[in-house]
């Protein structure tokens, strides 16, 4: 009898990998793995399933968030068809493979990023997309695509290579980053960063609640005592912390050790600190400090006791129209302030909008922000590369994010406000191939709710116009229009 490992629950339910006799399956979020699952809680090379005749042994590869069998964290364990394997947000089962061979599907080409085969049915079901002369699979769409040319990408590790274990972080003494550069939007020279290793660059930093083991959570980072884990993203962790001398509560964002030597990731992380340090607005999360602790880079920022808009809508449902209108005015004013400082956010989305119990709203995460029109500023995005979260990204960012202007933030803000009112992104959630098609070619569905002012809906749809020239001329004009609507009600 032949067996396969199948993802039975989670976003990637339906993925399967046939197990050959005396074979091995490498599982992780790296596209080079035999069974690649795009899950922020998975390590790049998370675990290994070994087959030796009729026995199947699951081996954890010292992953940060662990491999679980029937609810118990394991290092290695023999598994059977009755066992439930949990990896991050996904559940897998060992099961008998179909005895009759499936009808072979025609291959239309290879993914331009990870070289996976793309079948005709993938395009038909919008689980892959053709963009110009390139094809992209669903997992690479999650990370971001190049719309013109890929250029040279770092080589993926071989399937036999395993990421070394990360030691538990002891209490460390922080080495402060010189505050003078933090007062400028200029970025470090490319040559000043460590050489980039052969690992893929993550492009999304969605924060999700995670149940990290105590061994992987440091007790202190420099002068900050870690109180709890607030979340984890593709590139790092966010902790609630307290300054041991001053006693103030802050949020600490830490870049993961496996990405600290990756120049592109580190430059974006430092860019968030340097650009954010120059922003002082009531509705922008304030950057307080940045430093480096024995190779671990961190940013300390204002602790805002709220939750992001994505989680709020998921838990409580859609928000009253007048409340969203009030948030929209404050967020538009915050982005106008950033634009006056020549800074474009480029990743406005519900998970970067924070709200507390008093309905105070703040904008966070300037990790993809760009110093707009600054002479000689280094570009962190190569020509034709798209960065940002696809569901809320503007059409021009899909084409070439290198040359976007502040009107891209107008589009993304309106799309995020639409989500707060309707409960789904304006152009759909997935499959991503269809989302991209909708952003480029279709209009969002009308907002059908009795408390929605028609003028507010019209303003949002104007802000989401396909052509940037048809949107508001500036974020200030968008804000002033919203204020006028609020006063008229």
N, C-alpha and C positions, 0 to 999 in steps of 0.2 A: 504494500500500500504506500502511495506517495502522500506526503504531508506538505502543508504550507503554513506560514505564519501570516495571520490576517489581522488588520486593524478593524475592530468591531464597533468601537465607540469613539467619538471625537470628530473633529473637523475633517480628518482624512480617513474616515470610516470607508471601507471598501478596498483600501490598498492591500495587496497580497504579495507574498514572495514565496515561490516554490522552494522547498528544501530538498537538496540532493543528498543521496546516501553518502555519509561521511563528509558532509559539506558544512560550511559556516555561513551565517548571515550576520553582517555588521549592521547595527541599527543606530541611528542618530539623526540629527537635523542637517548634517552635511549632505549636500546633493550627491557626493561620491559614495555614500553608504549604499549597501545592497537594498535596504529598506529605509528610505529617507523620509522622515516625518517632520514637517515644518511646525515646530512647537517650541516656544521660547524657554520652556522648562527643561528641554532636552539638551544634553551636551552634544557637541559636534559628532563625537563618536561615543555613544552612550553605553551600549551593551552588545554582547555577542551571543548568538545562539549557535551551539555546536551540536551536530548530529553524528552519532556513532552507532550505526546500525539502527536499533529500535529505541535508543536512549537519546534524550534531548537535554542538554545542559545549558542553562542561561547564566552568563557571566557578566556582572556589572563591571564596567571599565573605569571604575573610580569616578563615576559621574557626580556632579555637584548635588543634584537633587534626588538621586537614588533610583534604583530599580526595585519594583514591588511585585511580589507574587502573593496573591490572596491576602493583600493588605499588609504583608510583612516585608520590610526592607531586606534585601538579600545581597550577598557578595557573589555567591554562585549557588545554583540549585537545579536539581533535575526537575523538569516540568513535564506535564502530561496534558491531554486534551481538556481535562476538567479544571485546569488551573487558569486563573485570571491574572494576566500580566498588565500592570499599570506603569506607563511611562509618561510623566507629565500629565497633560490633559487627555491622554489617549489610553484606551484599553485594547489589548491584543489577546488573541487566543491561538493556540496550536490546533489545527484542524485537518481533516482528511482532504486532500486535493481532489478536484473533480477527475473521475476516471476517463471520461470522454474528452478528447482534445478540443479546445475551443477553436472556432473558425478563425483563422489568422486574419488580422486586420491590416489593411494597407498602410505602410509607413510613408508619411509625406515628407519627412526630413528629421533633422536633429535640432534640439534646442541650441540656440546660438551661445548660450551661457554654460550649461552643464553637459551638453552633448547627449542628453537623453533622447531616445526615439520618441517621436510624436506621431500618433496614429491619426487617421482620418476622423475617427469617432471623437478624438480629443478636441479637434477643431469644431466639429458639429455640436458637441456638448459644452462648448465654451470653456473647456479645461486647458486650452492652449490658445494662443493667439498668433496670428501672422501680422507682423508690424514691418512694413516696407519689405525688404528682402530677407528679414530675419524671422525665425520662429522662436517662441518662448513657451516653456511649460508653466503649469500653475505655480509650482514652488518658486521658480525664478521671478514670476510676476509679483509674488509676495515681497521679494527683496528689492524689486525695482529693475527696470529694463533700460536698454539703450535704444533710442529711436533712430539713430543714424549709423553709428559704428561702435563696435564693442572695444576696439583697440586691443591691447594686451591685457589679459586677466591673469591674476596669480594662479599658479598651478594648484590643483586640488591635491591633498595628500593621497597616497596610495591606500588601497583598501586594507592593507595589512598594518598600516601605521596607526598607533593609538596615542591619543593625547596623554602626556604624563600627568600623574596625580598632582593636584594643587594642595600644598600643605595648609593646615589650619593657620589662620592669620593670628599671630600673637599681638600683644600690645606694642605699638610702634611709635616712634617719635617722628612727628611730621617735619618735613623740610618745606618751609613756605616758598611759594612761587613769588618772585619779585612783583610787587604790586604796581610798579610803574607800567609794565606792559599791559596790565589789566585796564588801564585808563586809556588805552588805544585800541582801535579795531584792527590794527595790523596783526598778521599771523606770523608764526615763526617760519624761518626759511626751511625749505624742504630738507636741506642737508643736515639740519640740526636735530632731526628725529632719528630714532633707531631704524635700521633696515627693516623693510617689510617682509615678514615671513610668508610662506606659501599657504595662507589660509584665506577663505573667502571673506569679503567685507560685508557685514550685516548692514542693512539700510533702514531697518525699522527698530524703534526703541519703545514699543508699546509696553507699559508697565502692567504687570499682572500680579495678583497676590500669590505668594508661594510659601510653602511650608518647608523652609530650609532647615537643615539639621544644625544644631548648635555648633558643631565642629567647623562649619563653613562660614559662620558669622563671627566677625571679630568682636572682641569686647571693647576695644578702643581703637579709634583712628586719630592719631596725634593727640590733640587736646580735647577730643570729643569722645564721650562715653556713649556707646551704642545702646539704645533702649529697646528697639524692636525693628523688624523688617517691614517696610512699607510696601515694597514690590520689587519685581525683577523684570528687566527688559532684555532684548537681544544683546546689548552691549554692557549692561551693568546692573547694579543693585541700588535701591534707595532705602536708606535707613532713617529712622527717627533717632535723634541723638541730643545730648546735652553737653555744653561746654563745661569742662570740669572746674574751671576757675570762675567764669562769669555766671554760670548757671542757666544761661538762656537755652531754649529748645530750638533746634534747627533740623532741617532735613539734609542728609548727606547723600550725595550721588557719587558712586564709586564705579570706575571702569573695571570690567573683568580683567583678570590677570592675563588671560589668553589673548586679549585684544590690545593690551597696553603697548606692545611693541609693533602693532600694525599702524603704520604712519597715517593712513587716511582716517582711521577711527580715532586715533589720538588727536589729530588736528581738529576734527569736528568737536571732540570733547573739550579741548582747550578753547576752541572758538566760542562754544556756549558760555564758558566762564568769562572770556574777554569781552564779548559783545554784551552779555547780560549784565556785567558789572557796570556798564555805562548807562543802564536803563534804570530809572527811578520813577516809577509810576504806581499809583494806588492800585491799579488793576493788572500789574505784572509782578509775578513772583520775583522777589529781590535776591540777586546773587550777593552773598556776603564775603566769601573767601574761597580760595582754591589752594591746593597744595599737593605735595607728593610724599608718600610714606614708603620708603624702601621699594620704589618702583610701582607703588599703587597710587594712581592719580585720583583725586577727589574734588568735589565742589560742595561747599556748604551754602545753603540758601535758606531763605525765610521758610519756617514751618507754617503751613496753612492747613488748619484742621477742617478739611472738607473732603469731598470726593470728586472724581472727574465726571464730566457730563455723560460719558459713555456708560459708566457704572450706574449713575443716577437714573438714567432712562431705563436701563435694564432692570433695575430693582423697583423703581416707583412708577415707571411709565412716562408718557409724554408730559410736557410742562405747559402750564397756562400761557396763552399767547402774550399777554401783557407782561408777564415775568420774563419771557424770552426777549421781548422788545426792550425791556430795561437792560437785560444783560447785553443785548446787541449794541446798545449805545455805549456802554462802558468798554466793551471789547473793541469796538471800532475806534473809540478815543485812545485806547492803549496802543493799538496798531498804528494809528495816525502819529502818535508820539514816537514810536519806533521808526516809522518812515521818515519823520523829521530828522532823526538821528542817522539817516541813510542806512537803516537796517530793515531787511525784508525777512519775515519769519519763515516762510516757505513750507511750513508743516502745521498749519492751523487745522485742528481736528478735535472732535469731542474729548478724546483722552488727554488733550493738552489744555483743556478748559476746566478749571477747578471751581467748585461751588461749595459754600458752607451752609450751615443751618439758617443763617440770617440772609441767605440769598445774595451774599457778596460773591462776586465772580472775579477770577484772576486768570491770566494767561501764563502758561508755563512752557518750558522746554524750547529753548532757542538753539538746540543742537544742530539744526539744518539751516539756521539763519545765515544770511549773506550780507556782507558789507556792500551796499548798492552803490555803484558808480564811484567807488573809491579808487583813485589812481594807483595802479601798481599793486592792488590787493591780490594775494594769491587765490586761485580758484580751486575749490575743493571738489568741483564737479567737472569732469571731462566733457568735451563737446559731445552733445547728443545723449548724455546720461540723465536719467530721470531719477530724482530723489523725492521722497515724500510718501504719504499714505494714499494709495490709489483711489479709494472711495471718495476722497475730498480734494483731489488734486485738480488743478486747472488744465484745460486743454493745451495751453502753451507749455506747461511743465512736462506734459507727455511728449511734446515735440523736442524741447531742448531747454532744460532747467537752467542752463548757464546764463541765458539772456532774459530771464523773467524780470518783471518790474513789480511795483507794489500792487498792481491790479490782480496779481495771482493771489495775494492775501485776501482781497475783496471777495473773490470767488470762493475760496476755502472757508472763510468766515460764514458766508451765506449758506454754504452747503452744510456746515456744522449746525447752524441755527435751524435749518430745515429738519435735520435729524432730531433736534430737541422737540420740535413740533409734531413730527410724524412718527418718529420711532425707528425709522430706517434711513439710510443714506439716500440722497435724492436720485442717484443713478444706480442703485442696487448695491447689495453687499457682495454677492458672488454668483456665479463664477467670474473671476476677474477679467477674463477675455470679454465677457458681455458688459461688464462695468466700463471697461475702456471704450468699447463701441458706443455705449450710451453717453459717456462724457463728451465724446467727439461728435455724435450725430443726433442724439435725441434729447427732448426736453423732459424735465422731471414731472411726475404726476402733480396735479393741482392739490393744494392743501385744503382738504374738505373738513372743516370743523367750525362750529357756530361762533366761537370766540375769536376767530382769526380776522383781523381787519384786512379788507381788500387792499388797502394802500400798503400795508406791511408785506403782504404776499407779493404784490407787484414789485416792491423794492428788492425783495430777495431774488425774484426771478431776473430782474435787471442785473443784479450783482453776479448772477450765474450765467450771464450771456456767453455764448461760445467764443465770440470775438471780443477781445479785451477792449477794443475801441467802443463797443456798445455798452460797456459797464459804466459805473460811476467814474468820473474823471480822477477821483482821489478818494482815499479813505475818509478824509474830512467831509467830502460831499456826501458820502454814504452815511456818515454819522449825523450830519446836519439834517439829512432827509428823514432819518429815523426819529430825531428829536422833534421835528415838525409833525410827524405822524402821531407821536406820543402826546403832544400838546393839543392836537385836534380831537382827541378822543374824550 
